[in-house]
Amino acid sequence: MLALLFSVTVFELFVGGGGRWIAAGPVTLRMVLFVACLIVGWVAALVPRRNFGGLPLAIGFALAYLLIHLPALIDGAVRGTDISIMFTELQQSLYWLAAPFFACTLASTKYIQRTASLVQLSGVFMATVFIAIVVALAKGYLNFTTFYLIVHENGEVVSRGGGLMVYKGDLYLGICLVFLVAIRGKYWLPAAMLVSVALVLTLTRGFILSTSAAILMLLAVQRRKAALLVGLVLVAAAVGMVWYYFPSLVEGLTSARSISNQQRLDDMDFIMNHVSLKTVLLGEGFGSLIDGRIQIENTFLWVVWKLGVVGLAFWLAPLVLCVVYFLGGKKSHENPLACAFLFGTVLIYIQTLSNPYLNNPIGLSFVIVSVFALRTLCKAEGQDSPSTSRVDDIAPSAGVA
């Protein structure tokens, strides 16, 4: 049952975007799975029957999250902010409370392998569906307006103008590509080509930049010089198509990008002009506006404004820990799984500079998984076991109990 809960939870997080595809009224499948993981994780933490080495770290993360974020709620309440507005800000990052569940499950390298397989399977699945939809729209088999009204109803798909759409879960196309390139299992090259095409067709600059940067760093760390040169050429081609060629074919795309760029600059300018010592030390609290908006695209600026430097340190801590665990291995650069989890996390942190994924279950769940996966891989490094360093295909491994 634990293996089933883990697999369903992780697969839903990887392909489900914002988690609203399967719902009964206000209750979504993601909420149900989150509660189940919460119960299992905290029962294991409070009534331990087995020593899970990562549990103290998971409990520490959960308590630190509450200690840093609850005062921001109190600050907003004192200011008279509507509690529903503040809770909306907070609820996206509540997935930190499920950290004990992932600490328990990812203490086993079998679950780490299963996660790696599910990342790849999810990305290939989404790429196949996305390309099929693009072809159907281009051929006229689907009417854009009718189709968009159906998929946009729950807010998971957003129009970009010019007959284009972007899906929140497309982040995992990039993460999947990182895993395929790092692990190089069976059929990895055609799978990587398929996912790359889908990623470029999203025409989303943030996804392409963050994925490109993560993969180029990955290839450099793995010392794959020939692949790095090929990667540089492919990245240049992708940038040329997404920044120059496709915008010339899609009416309104360039102007929409200019508006988006200006909004990000306006957010930075507002924070720079209104920052105070209180902002830097403690933050302005939840519900405080940034240039008239509750949420902004750059999560790190949002964190500094709402939570101060202590909050920023908390949200940077997972990346630091991932790097520490990675460097703690004897030959981590030769461990494809370790490389995949580290640079998948790097991708999310880069992407978070332009879109709020880190403080959202879509990206946060993968970051939590990576912390505990890398911790286990670091501890298992000395065993020199092939099962801890490679996944041979892109299908979930069987036999995980």
Buried (B, 14 or more C-beta within 10 A) or exposed (E): EBBEBBBEBBBBBBBBBBBBBEBEEEEBBBEBBBEBBBEBBBBBBEEEEEEBEBBEBBBEBBEBBEEBBEBBBEBBBEEEBEEEEBBBBBEBBBBBBBBBBBBBBBBBBBBBBBBBBBBBBBBBBBBBEBBEBBEEBEEEEBEEEEBBEEBEEBEBBEEBEBBBBBBBBBBBBBBBBBBBBBBBBEBBEEBBEBBBBBBBBBBBBBBBBBBBBBBBBBBBBBEBEEBBEEBEEBBEEBBEBBBEEBBEEBEEBEEBBEEBEEEBEBBBEBBEEBEEEEBBEBBBBBBBEBBEEBEBBBBBBBBBBBBBBBBBBBBBBBBEBBBEBBEBBEEBBBBBBBBBBBBBBBBBBBBBBBBBBBBBBBBBBBBBBBBBBBBBBBBBBEEEEEBBBBBBBBBBBEEBE
